[in-house]
Amino acid sequence: MDDRPREKMSVSGAASLSDSELLAILINSGTRDKSAIDVARDILAIAGNSLNALTGMSIEKLCSIPGIGGAKASRLMAAFELAVRLQSENPEPKMRITASSSVCKIFSPLLRNLEHEECWVLFLNKANKVIAKEKVSTGGVSGTVLDPRLIIRKAVDKLASAIILVHNHPSGNPSPSELDRRQTRVLRDAAGLLDIALLDHVIIAGNRYYSFNDEGL
């Protein structure tokens, strides 16, 4: 049954399957020389046997692996994206943000494996409960530029009393750059004019993060 993961899952449940067996079900078929499980093992080996690294692979990288064409790569990417959304989904409506760790829990699955920078904003009500989260900027490997007017307009439209800025550093270093610090000051001052508080700016970098608020900034 080791080479028949579907049958194994029907008997023992999905939790009984290895990572390669789960991937093999998504891949569905192998090549002339390799089974689906063999191809799945190849994929994991290329990712250093890390599921986090695997979910960060581009569709082009997946398609370059023998036995993985466009359809299979798309199926894998869809499964990875569902996993990311599940992890970042708010556990309950209007979750209350009490610490930077709560922000990291929401955004780390979305941002930690990206190869480019993205900037998101968390919109909060007076009780610091989440109204919405929204991506406001996408950049390159080394940075992304914010439009404070766009963010403030969105906050006003959502009747938000506070906002939290979140972005990632693909480099793996969570320390803020001078641009990060400057854009944070500009956004804080712009929001303050409309009595909207910028509570924090959190930078996600792999499994680490930096909080402006925790650092007294």
C-alpha positions, 0 to 999 in steps of 0.5 A, a space after each residue: 500500500 506504500 505506493 498507493 497513497 489514495 488507498 492508504 488515505 482511505 483506510 488510515 486517513 490523510 494524517 497517516 500519509 508522508 509529505 511525499 505521499 500527499 504530494 503524489 496524490 496532487 501530482 496524480 501520475 508519474 513518468 515512464 521511469 518514475 512513479 508519482 511518489 518518486 516525482 514527489 520525492 524529487 520535488 521535496 529534495 529540490 526544496 531541501 525537504 522543507 515544505 516552507 521552501 516548497 510553497 515558495 517555489 515559483 510555477 516556473 521552477 516547478 515546471 522545470 522539474 521532470 514529471 511536472 508540467 503546467 497542469 500539475 504545477 498549477 494544481 500544486 500552486 493552488 494547494 499551497 495557496 489554500 494552505 497559506 490562506 488557511 493559516 492566515 485566516 482570522 480565527 474569529 470575526 473581529 479578532 482583537 490585536 493585543 500584541 505584535 505576535 498576533 499580527 505575525 500569526 496572521 501575516 507570516 504564512 502570507 509573506 514569509 516565503 515570498 521572493 518579492 516585497 509586499 505591503 499590507 495594512 490591518 484596519 482596526 476599530 476602536 477596540 483594536 479588533 480587525 475590520 479588514 486586512 488588505 494588500 496596498 503595495 507590491 514591490 521588487 526584491 529590495 523594496 516597495 513604495 507606499 502611498 500614504 494617501 491611498 492607505 488613509 483613504 482606505 482607512 476612512 472608507 472602512 471607518 477604521 480608528 487604527 491601522 497596522 502596517 505590515 511588509 516582508 523582507 525577502 532577504 531574511 533580515 527583519 531590521 528596518 531600512 532607512 526607507 522603512 523608517 521614513 515611510 513609517 514616520 510619513 504614514 504615522 503623521 498623515 494618519 494622525 491628521 485624521 485621528 487614525 493611529 498607526 499602532 505598529 509596523 511589523 516586518 516579516 522576514 522568514 520565521 523572524 519579525 521586527 515590530 516598531 512598537 516593541 522596539 519603542 519606535 
